[in-house]
Amino acid sequence: MKKILLGYYDYTVILTYCGMLFAFYGILQVTDENYLPAVCCLMAAGICDMFDGTVAATKSRTDRERKFGVQIDSLSDLISFGVLPGMFVYMISGRNTFSASVASVFILCALIRLAYFNVLEEERQQQTDEKRKSYLGVPVTTIAVLLPAVYLLYDFQLLRNIICFPVLLLCMGTGCLLPVEIKKPGALGKTGILLLGFVEVLGLLYFMEGNRL
């Protein structure tokens, strides 16, 4: 049967699509220098990414659907955890040449990391049906936890120099390309990440309330 629209639109990819839309809205917020909503959008995209694979695994998919899922997830990740953090750091750091260079390098590192992951994942799926147990290099999604933490530390003046944001991107970009094997978080690891995210949300709400006073 001829498809009405290109692509796939069942529930297995909805979270991926939602994550990208959160990220794009976050980019719009960054361009208006609304950094707090942008951080919230980054975290929302991170939550979508954390569970999209789990949701996709509940459905028996064709080989083409699985390949589409891998590609669309990485494309979404580039926007969510590459372009959005890069734009955020460029804007909040004063829109100068240094911050632009750092943001550009970080986005390039994220692009290379995600493309290489796609190559390895396609090879892995041809060899086994088992779930992935580890990653090579720091996943780009880690920025969804680290950037909000640095933002909060900066707003609470525990980090006093704006240079902390470019330094974070440089460290993340390097970590993304290092061939270090990192175990994929299980249920306990995801719970820990969610708890950390919950603490960050409380901090953001506190900061938001403080701005209203």
Secondary structure, DSSP 4 states (H G I P E B T S, - for coil): ---SSSS--STTTHHHHHHHHHHHHHHHHHHTT-HHHHHHHHHHHHHHHHHHHHHHTTS---HHHHHHHHHHHHHHHHIIIIIHHHHHHHHHTTS-HHHHHHHHHHHHHHHHHHHHHHHHHHHHHHH--SPP-EEES--GGGHHHHHHHHHHHHHTTSS--TTHHHHHHHHHHHHHHS--EEEPP-HHHHHHHHHHHHHHHHHHHHHHHHHH-
